[in-house]
Amino acid sequence: MTSSYVAATSVDEAVAAMADGARPVAGGTDLVVGARQGKAPLPQSLVAIHRLDELRSIEAMDGALRLGALASHEDIAESQVVCERLTALADASAIVGSHATRAQGTLGGNLMNASPAMETGGPLLCFDATVTLHGPNGVRWVAVADLFAGPGQTTAHADELLTTVDVPLPPAGTGSCYVRLEYRQQMEIAVVGATAVVAFDEGKVSEARIAITALAPTIRRVPEAEAALVGTDGGRTAAEAAAEAAALAAEPISDVRASVSYRRAMAAVITRRAIEAAVRRAWGEVVPVPASPALHGGLT
């Protein structure tokens, strides 16, 4: 049971409370659900940061997009610049949990929860995002690639508050997509997920970034899959080769949602779907957020 609760009115006040052992809470979606499911009790001391409106902004600056840690998944999914330039992130934000979760849940909370099945991690990893951490000893910047240390673990110190996420805007003509497989077709987390980001030059893939979700202790990029795409036309043969490389790189587990063998097989299917949609978007085609197939639905 929580015995101490403070509503911070500034980042410094929040950090001071965290230095005394408080845990930050904003939307509270992961924290409350985890407590209800018996995964972890509520912390003894909480510092609410929902009043820090300066952390809700989404603004373009110097070739990048700065997302406040309190930006909701709904706000991100509806942002014009995210939809146009960081489409995979819009895909991911649009399918986080229920509508209530998307309205209340925050990007910062999602990242710091560090679930291997989180939706936004793959896109942010592929887009080379960097987070800003405020602590009692000052500010530091950590690449998302260096943030995840394991399931539910980050490299942030216990007294550091994530305040912003900076995402470099990719060049025009870059296509991206996030696709997931879920157990049921509502309010689920990914059984398998994949992010693809591709850019073309003179008809060939000049750059490719592939990340897999819910297939390893942390969300990770797959260099072998990326190499299988670069220099190709991005067609079906190349997409299948990259997808197979992603499946081979996976380290899935068996749990109540799916077995190791099923996850590995679906890793190839979901990765190929993400690549194909990203390629179509790179060529200027308007591709809606791909439907998230359910575990027992047909997949091709």
C-alpha positions in Angstrom: 0.0 0.0 0.0 1.2 3.5 -0.9 2.0 5.5 2.3 3.3 8.7 0.7 2.0 10.7 -2.2 3.3 14.0 -3.6 2.0 16.0 -6.6 5.0 17.6 -8.2 4.7 21.1 -9.7 8.2 21.1 -11.4 10.7 18.6 -12.7 13.1 19.6 -9.9 10.5 18.9 -7.3 9.8 15.5 -8.9 13.5 14.6 -9.0 13.9 15.6 -5.4 11.1 13.3 -4.3 12.6 10.5 -6.4 15.9 11.1 -4.6 14.0 10.3 -1.4 12.8 7.0 -2.8 9.5 8.0 -4.5 8.5 6.5 -7.8 7.0 8.7 -10.5 3.5 8.1 -11.8 1.5 9.9 -14.6 -1.1 7.8 -16.5 -0.4 4.9 -14.1 -1.7 2.4 -16.6 1.3 -0.1 -16.3 1.7 0.6 -12.5 -2.0 -0.1 -11.6 -2.4 -3.0 -13.9 0.7 -4.6 -12.6 -0.5 -4.2 -9.0 -3.9 -5.7 -9.9 -2.4 -8.7 -11.6 -0.1 -9.3 -8.6 3.1 -8.7 -10.6 4.3 -6.0 -8.3 2.8 -4.1 -5.3 2.3 -0.4 -5.6 5.4 1.5 -4.4 5.4 2.8 -0.8 6.0 6.4 -2.1 4.7 8.0 -5.2 5.3 11.4 -6.9 2.6 12.4 -9.4 3.9 14.2 -12.4 0.7 14.7 -14.3 0.7 18.5 -13.6 4.0 19.0 -15.5 2.3 20.2 -18.7 5.6 21.2 -20.2 6.2 17.5 -20.7 3.1 16.9 -22.8 4.3 18.8 -25.9 5.1 17.4 -29.4 7.2 19.8 -31.3 9.6 19.8 -34.3 13.0 21.3 -33.7 16.3 21.2 -35.6 15.5 18.2 -37.8 14.0 16.2 -35.0 10.8 15.7 -33.2 10.7 16.2 -29.5 8.1 14.2 -27.6 7.4 15.1 -24.0 7.4 12.1 -21.6 3.8 12.9 -20.8 2.6 12.8 -24.4 -0.2 10.3 -24.6 -0.3 7.5 -27.1 -3.5 9.0 -28.5 -1.8 12.4 -29.0 1.2 10.7 -30.7 -1.0 8.6 -33.0 -3.0 11.7 -34.1 0.1 14.0 -34.6 0.4 15.0 -38.2 4.2 15.0 -38.2 4.3 11.6 -36.6 1.9 10.2 -39.1 3.8 11.7 -42.0 7.4 11.2 -41.0 7.5 8.6 -38.2 4.6 6.4 -39.4 5.8 3.3 -37.6 5.5 5.2 -34.3 2.0 6.3 -35.2 1.1 2.6 -36.0 2.4 1.5 -32.6 0.8 4.3 -30.6 -2.6 3.7 -32.3 -2.8 0.1 -31.0 -1.6 0.5 -27.4 -4.2 -1.2 -25.2 -7.7 0.2 -25.1 -8.9 3.7 -26.0 -8.7 4.6 -22.3 -5.1 3.3 -22.1 -4.2 5.3 -25.2 -5.7 8.5 -23.7 -4.1 8.1 -20.3 -0.9 6.1 -20.9 2.2 8.1 -21.6 5.2 7.6 -23.8 7.6 8.0 -20.9 5.8 5.5 -18.8 5.7 3.0 -21.7 9.5 3.3 -22.2 10.4 3.1 -18.5 8.2 0.0 -18.1 10.7 -1.6 -20.5 8.4 -4.5 -21.5 9.9 -6.7 -24.3 6.4 -6.5 -25.8 5.9 -2.7 -25.7 4.6 -1.2 -28.9 6.6 2.0 -29.1 10.0 0.6 -28.4 10.7 -0.9 -31.8 9.9 2.3 -33.8 11.9 4.5 -31.4 14.8 2.1 -31.6 14.7 2.1 -35.4 14.5 5.9 -35.6 17.6 6.3 -33.3 15.6 8.1 -30.6 17.3 9.6 -27.5 15.8 10.1 -24.1 16.6 12.9 -21.7 17.0 11.9 -18.0 16.9 14.5 -15.2 18.5 13.5 -12.0 19.8 15.1 -8.8 23.3 15.3 -10.4 22.1 16.9 -13.6 20.9 15.9 -17.0 22.1 13.2 -19.3 21.1 11.8 -22.7 20.7 8.1 -23.4 20.0 6.5 -26.8 16.9 4.2 -26.7 19.3 1.5 -28.0 21.1 1.8 -24.6 18.1 2.3 -22.4 16.7 -1.3 -22.2 18.6 -3.6 -19.9 16.2 -6.5 -19.6 12.5 -7.3 -19.0 11.2 -4.4 -16.9 14.7 -3.0 -16.5 16.4 0.2 -17.8 19.8 1.8 -17.5 18.2 4.9 -15.9 19.0 5.4 -12.2 16.3 5.1 -9.7 16.4 8.9 -9.0 16.3 9.9 -12.7 13.2 11.2 -14.4 12.7 10.7 -18.2 11.5 14.1 -19.5 11.7 14.1 -23.3 12.3 11.8 -26.2 14.1 13.2 -29.3 13.5 11.4 -32.6 15.5 12.5 -35.7 13.2 13.0 -38.6 14.1 10.6 -41.5 14.6 12.0 -45.0 11.7 12.3 -47.3 11.0 9.1 -49.1 11.6 6.9 -46.1 8.8 4.4 -45.3 8.2 2.7 -42.0 5.7 0.4 -40.4 5.0 -1.4 -37.1 2.9 -4.7 -37.2 2.1 -7.0 -34.3 0.4 -10.3 -33.8 -1.8 -10.4 -30.7 -3.7 -13.1 -28.8 -7.1 -11.5 -29.1 -8.2 -8.6 -31.3 -8.7 -6.1 -28.5 -6.8 -4.6 -25.6 -3.8 -6.9 -26.1 0.0 -6.7 -26.1 2.1 -8.1 -28.8 2.7 -11.8 -29.0 5.1 -10.9 -31.8 5.9 -7.5 -33.3 8.1 -6.1 -35.9 9.2 -2.6 -37.1 10.6 -1.9 -40.5 12.1 1.4 -41.8 13.4 1.5 -45.4 14.8 4.2 -47.6 15.5 4.0 -51.4 18.1 5.5 -53.7 17.8 5.0 -57.4 15.4 2.2 -57.0 17.4 0.2 -54.5 17.1 0.0 -50.7 19.8 2.3 -49.4 19.1 1.9 -45.7 17.0 -0.6 -43.7 16.3 -0.9 -40.0 14.4 -3.9 -38.6 13.5 -4.4 -34.9 11.7 -7.3 -33.3 9.3 -7.1 -30.4 8.3 -9.8 -27.8 11.0 -12.1 -29.3 13.9 -11.5 -26.9 14.6 -10.2 -23.4 14.6 -6.7 -24.9 13.3 -5.2 -28.1 16.3 -5.4 -30.5 17.4 -4.5 -34.0 18.4 -7.3 -36.4 21.5 -6.3 -38.5 21.3 -9.6 -40.5 17.7 -8.7 -41.6 18.8 -5.2 -42.5 21.7 -6.4 -44.5 19.4 -8.8 -46.4 17.4 -5.8 -47.7 20.1 -3.2 -48.5 20.9 -3.1 -52.2 17.8 -4.9 -53.2 14.6 -3.7 -54.8 12.7 -4.4 -51.6 10.4 -6.9 -53.3 8.9 -10.1 -52.0 12.1 -12.2 -52.3 14.2 -9.6 -50.4 11.4 -9.2 -47.8 11.2 -12.9 -47.2 15.0 -13.2 -46.8 15.1 -10.4 -44.3 12.1 -11.9 -42.4 13.8 -15.3 -42.2 16.9 -13.6 -40.8 14.8 -11.9 -38.2 13.2 -15.2 -37.2 16.6 -16.8 -36.8 17.8 -13.9 -34.6 14.8 -14.2 -32.3 15.1 -15.7 -28.8 11.4 -16.3 -28.0 10.0 -17.9 -24.9 6.9 -20.0 -24.3 4.2 -18.5 -22.1 0.4 -18.4 -21.9 0.1 -16.5 -25.2 2.3 -18.7 -27.5 5.0 -21.3 -27.7 8.6 -20.8 -28.8 8.0 -22.6 -32.1 4.9 -20.6 -32.9 6.5 -17.3 -32.1 9.6 -18.0 -34.2 7.4 -19.0 -37.2 5.2 -15.9 -36.8 8.3 -13.7 -36.5 9.0 -14.3 -40.1 5.4 -13.6 -41.2 5.0 -10.4 -39.1 8.4 -9.0 -40.1 7.7 -9.6 -43.8 4.3 -7.8 -43.4 6.1 -4.8 -41.8 8.7 -4.7 -44.5 6.2 -4.8 -47.3 4.1 -2.0 -45.9 7.2 0.1 -45.2 8.3 -0.4 -48.8 4.9 0.7 -50.2 5.0 3.8 -48.0 8.5 4.6 -49.1 7.1 4.7 -52.7 4.4 7.1 -51.6 1.5 4.7 -51.3 -1.0 5.5 -48.5 -1.1 2.3 -46.4 -3.5 2.3 -43.4 -2.3 1.0 -40.1 -2.1 -2.7 -40.8 -4.7 -4.7 -39.0 -3.2 -6.6 -36.0 -4.1 -10.3 -36.7 -5.2 -12.4 -33.8 -3.3 -15.5 -32.8 -5.8 -17.9 -34.3 -6.5 -15.8 -37.4 -5.2 -16.6 -40.8 -1.7 -15.3 -41.6 0.0 -15.3 -44.9 
